[in-house]
Amino acid sequence: MRSRLTHRILAALAVVFLAVGLTACEEESKPSSRSKENKARNSNYDELVAKQPAAKLDYSPTRETKNFWIKTWGKQANKLSYVYIQNANGQYGYYVLKGLPVTYCVSLLPPETKTRGDLGQYDGDLVVQGPSMDGTYSSQSNCTSYYGQDAESGAYVEWSVGANQSYFLYSEPMDLPQFKDAVPLGKTKIKN
């Protein structure tokens, strides 16, 4: 009698465990909302690429212009640059710089570095912000602040753009009507 009861209990438990196991498998096999949206996005992208594949260029004007930039600025050390700055009142000033102006967003080192870190249950590689050469960390802000070296005196000069101030950069002095009353903002003056 006892063995029959044991068999019935074991059979009932097996049915319960099987039902719970199937339900768990069903829940695990249901795709998440993100998975569904990602699948829809990828499917949409594949359809659009099939209907409208990227065209091939016979010539790249962007590469040509980049090569022009390299030929202009990359061949001569201490080449002068002419920076005309217009303020909110429409008045112009200028700097003559040794080399190009640089924004604070530019760095000699990559802005990120790889390090080992605690990822919870395991350690792993993390990409984190790296320090700059001056030992500080930058948020890559101040992209509107520029600096350079005055061509004649070697003095450090800095200015900002935005908030009704803009600048124009040239590889030679510009004899344009809007620049005729431009005043030097550094020690170097443009001589006619």
URBEL-V427348 format. One record per residue. N is the residue number from 1. RES is the residue in one letter. BURIAL is I if it has 9 or more other ideal C-beta (glycine too) atoms within 8 Angstrom, else O. Layout:
((N:RES:BURIAL) (N:RES:BURIAL))
This chain:
((1:M:O) (2:R:O) (3:S:O) (4:R:O) (5:L:O) (6:T:O) (7:H:O) (8:R:O) (9:I:O) (10:L:O) (11:A:O) (12:A:O) (13:L:O) (14:A:O) (15:V:O) (16:V:O) (17:F:O) (18:L:O) (19:A:O) (20:V:O) (21:G:O) (22:L:O) (23:T:O) (24:A:O) (25:C:O) (26:E:O) (27:E:O) (28:E:O) (29:S:O) (30:K:O) (31:P:O) (32:S:O) (33:S:O) (34:R:O) (35:S:O) (36:K:I) (37:E:O) (38:N:O) (39:K:I) (40:A:O) (41:R:O) (42:N:O) (43:S:O) (44:N:O) (45:Y:O) (46:D:O) (47:E:O) (48:L:O) (49:V:I) (50:A:O) (51:K:O) (52:Q:O) (53:P:O) (54:A:O) (55:A:O) (56:K:O) (57:L:O) (58:D:O) (59:Y:O) (60:S:O) (61:P:O) (62:T:O) (63:R:O) (64:E:I) (65:T:O) (66:K:O) (67:N:O) (68:F:O) (69:W:I) (70:I:O) (71:K:O) (72:T:I) (73:W:O) (74:G:O) (75:K:O) (76:Q:O) (77:A:O) (78:N:O) (79:K:I) (80:L:I) (81:S:I) (82:Y:I) (83:V:I) (84:Y:I) (85:I:I) (86:Q:I) (87:N:I) (88:A:O) (89:N:O) (90:G:O) (91:Q:O) (92:Y:I) (93:G:I) (94:Y:I) (95:Y:I) (96:V:I) (97:L:I) (98:K:I) (99:G:O) (100:L:O) (101:P:I) (102:V:O) (103:T:I) (104:Y:I) (105:C:O) (106:V:O) (107:S:I) (108:L:O) (109:L:O) (110:P:O) (111:P:O) (112:E:O) (113:T:O) (114:K:O) (115:T:O) (116:R:O) (117:G:I) (118:D:O) (119:L:O) (120:G:O) (121:Q:O) (122:Y:O) (123:D:O) (124:G:O) (125:D:O) (126:L:I) (127:V:O) (128:V:I) (129:Q:O) (130:G:I) (131:P:O) (132:S:I) (133:M:O) (134:D:O) (135:G:O) (136:T:O) (137:Y:O) (138:S:I) (139:S:O) (140:Q:O) (141:S:O) (142:N:O) (143:C:O) (144:T:O) (145:S:I) (146:Y:I) (147:Y:I) (148:G:I) (149:Q:I) (150:D:I) (151:A:I) (152:E:O) (153:S:O) (154:G:O) (155:A:O) (156:Y:O) (157:V:I) (158:E:O) (159:W:I) (160:S:I) (161:V:I) (162:G:O) (163:A:O) (164:N:O) (165:Q:I) (166:S:O) (167:Y:I) (168:F:I) (169:L:I) (170:Y:I) (171:S:O) (172:E:O) (173:P:O) (174:M:I) (175:D:O) (176:L:O) (177:P:O) (178:Q:O) (179:F:I) (180:K:O) (181:D:O) (182:A:I) (183:V:O) (184:P:I) (185:L:I) (186:G:I) (187:K:O) (188:T:I) (189:K:O) (190:I:I) (191:K:O) (192:N:O))
